[in-house]
């Protein structure tokens, strides 16, 4: 059995729904692979700490993390 070397990426990734579920998993995996993350999420005050936790985890990996609590579907 052979194992492939890990994929190394660079640059920025835009992840919608970055504060939970698939978005959180995607943001974390991309950061682990070497990308900085712009995360867009729409959270209530009670769930904002989770978005902050994810952004801080990305930063601890040596990547940049910019998270925005906005409705990405709103044209304004």
C-alpha positions in Angstrom: 0.0 0.0 0.0 1.4 3.4 -0.9 0.4 6.7 0.5 0.2 9.8 -1.6 2.1 12.9 -0.3 -0.2 15.6 1.2 -1.5 18.2 -1.2 0.0 21.6 -0.6 -1.9 24.7 -1.7 -1.3 28.4 -1.4 -3.3 31.6 -1.7 -6.8 32.4 -0.5 -10.0 30.3 -0.4 -13.5 31.8 0.0 -15.7 29.5 2.0 -19.4 30.2 2.5 -21.0 28.8 5.6 -17.6 28.6 7.2 -18.8 28.6 10.8 -20.3 25.1 10.9 -20.9 21.8 9.2 -19.5 21.3 5.7 -18.2 24.9 5.5 -16.3 24.5 8.8 -14.8 21.2 7.6 -13.8 22.7 4.2 -12.2 25.8 5.8 -10.2 23.7 8.2 -9.1 21.3 5.4 -8.0 24.1 3.1 -6.1 25.8 5.9 -4.4 22.5 6.8 -3.4 22.2 3.1 -1.8 25.6 3.2 -4.5 28.1 2.2 -5.6 31.2 4.0 -9.4 31.5 4.4 -12.0 34.2 3.9 -15.0 32.8 5.7 -18.5 34.0 5.2 -21.2 33.0 7.7 -24.5 34.2 9.1 -24.7 33.7 12.8 -26.7 34.9 15.7 -24.9 36.4 18.7 -25.0 33.1 20.5 -23.2 31.2 17.8 -20.5 33.8 17.0 -18.0 32.2 19.4 -17.9 29.1 17.1 -16.9 31.2 14.1 -14.2 32.9 16.2 -12.9 29.5 17.4 -12.6 28.3 13.8 -10.8 31.4 12.7 -8.4 31.1 15.6 -7.7 27.4 14.8 -6.8 28.5 11.2 -4.5 31.2 12.5 -2.8 28.7 14.9 -1.9 26.7 11.7 0.0 29.8 10.5 -2.6 30.8 8.0 -4.6 34.1 7.7 -8.3 34.0 8.5 -10.8 36.7 7.7 -14.4 35.9 8.8 -17.4 38.0 7.9 -20.8 37.6 9.6 -23.0 38.6 6.6 -25.7 37.2 4.4 -23.9 36.3 1.2 -27.2 36.1 -0.7 -28.1 39.7 0.1 -27.1 42.0 -2.8 -26.8 45.0 -0.4 
